[in-house]
Amino acid sequence: LQILLLTAGFLVLVAVSAACVVFVNKAREDSGWVVHTVEVENQTNALLLEIRRAESAARGYLLTSGPEFLRDHEDAVAQILPDLDKLARMVGDDPVQRENIRKIRTAINTRLGQFVQEMQFVKQGEQDKATALVREAAAGDTNTTIGNVGTAMREEEARLLVLRTANADRSQTMASTVTLAGSGLVIALAGISIFLVRRESQARDAAESRLRDNNVNLEATVDERTADLREANEEIQRFAYIVSHDLRSPLVNIMGFTSELEELRDSIFQRIAALGHAVAAAAVPVVPVDAEPTLQGEDKQLSEDFTEALGFIKSSIAKMDRLISAILNLTREGKREFDPVRIDMRELIEAIVSTLAHQADEAKAEIRIAPLPDLVSDRLALEQIFSNIIDNAIKYLKPGVPGEIAIRGRTRLGFAVFEITDNGRGIDPKDHQRIFDLFRRAGTQDKPGQGIGLAHVRALVRRLGGTMSVSSELNQGSTFTITLPVHWNANNRNADS
Amino acid sequence: MTTPVTIVMIEDDEGHARLIERNIRRSGVNNEIMPFTDGTSAVNYLLGKDGSGLAHKGHALLILLDLNLPDMSGIEILRQVKENKYLKSTPVVVLTTTDDSQEIKRCYELGCNVYITKPVNYESFAHAIRQLGLFFSVIQVPPAAS
């Protein structure tokens, strides 16, 4: 619409300018015509004046025969025809005036003829004839005709003057009217334009303030959701903490009384053995009594079953205790506050690698560290993350194949991306999610482990505001990718407590 | 123990209480053991009917305290004991499943004398309790008095 208005304004301006030029030209032309009319009138007067002058000089010559009158008369006569021609040229465009010119030319020619005759008579000394001719001429209609036509011409020109003056006035009025109207239109368009611009800017201000409100709302909503999530997370941690604690209490009892049972079993079976021996001794007195009472037959079988059952109970309790401890450790890690410091990643990884040097030697693994970006983050958490991943890489190499483990890093958009690549046994893609679950493991179960490491690592990476993923094929080695913010601060995600 | 020290055992789990008592006896400690399974009755006993702790003036007490009690936190009992002018010099042994370092620190700050985590492994548990029994047999417990 703005463009439309501007275009319209521009067009109006062009039109007004063109009209102005046209009308100014017209006015100039009209003025020209007015001037022309005045000139024609002057010329007519001049012509008539010359005729009069010729006539009066002729009369003077007739009376006095003075040569100065003759000269004057000849001058005037000589002037008449050029004046007439000039006048004829000037009024060539006007049919009325052309007719008048034709009439006056005839009359003048007649009169000039009379002048010639008069002069002839005077020169020949026939004054009477000349006087008579003058009288005749004065009485005749030639002079009258000249006078009349001259008057008619003047009147015609006067009429034209009035007409042309009116025309000129109209043209000028038109020009100024058009200019005024155009200016008015342009001003109106400008007014509309300004109005529209103001309305638009008001609309934009309104939209902006709405946007700002929305942003504030959005932030509030995000904060709210974050708080909710944090609360839920804390609740889960409290829950895990309480549950694992409360599970531990009965476990102490189960373990304790199982051990008591074990001791009881020893006493019971000793007594059974003693009784058995007593019976046997009663039957066969020659058996030496100093030997240790040992169980025989069914009794021995019973004792072994007893021991086996207790063994299963105790190993299960031990396993349950380990699991509970793992959960407790995880919740404890979840509660630990992070302390962000500047960390030289290469130094940190090298320290981890040197603590794992023994295992790496045993597995014939070579560990290469590429240049790594430095971070501001929690040192302990990073140590746990990378030592778990590198430890896994060494632990799950292909037996008999020299290990190659590479650690690379780069930064991207405020995040540091670390890649730990190995040529080990790899992970089946269907297990890629599973390996990050607590107490879940994948592949051949030939190495000791609880299925805690990667769950713990991922929890830590998340708390540090990062993500981690794995890409791997069975027998093709694995690449673990860890993305962490270069600059961790307490406002990042999961900054709880 | 030479003085007739009474061991006040505040433990909600009767199995634990039994195991603790057994192992203390095995270490040769024959003092009277007063078992309580909840915090309220224990506090009532310790502070007496008037809540001043005056009832135990002149008696030597030793408190074995579990932190996870059904009705109140063991820490609250510890605080009340250590704030009481008659009981404040009574040795308190915290014996609990919690091994959280914050919790341990808090107990020592409140004036607990020994903090022992109950190991699930029974050998360790029994060993710890027997050590504690030996410890009981050598420490001097002052009578509750101002």
Interface residues (C-beta under 8 A of the other chain):
Chain A: H245 D246 R248 S249 P250 L251 V252 N253 M255 G256 F257 T258 S259 E260 I317 A318 D321 R332
Chain B: D13 G15 H16 L19 R22 N68 T97 T98 D100 K118 P119 V120 N121 Y122 E123 F125 A126
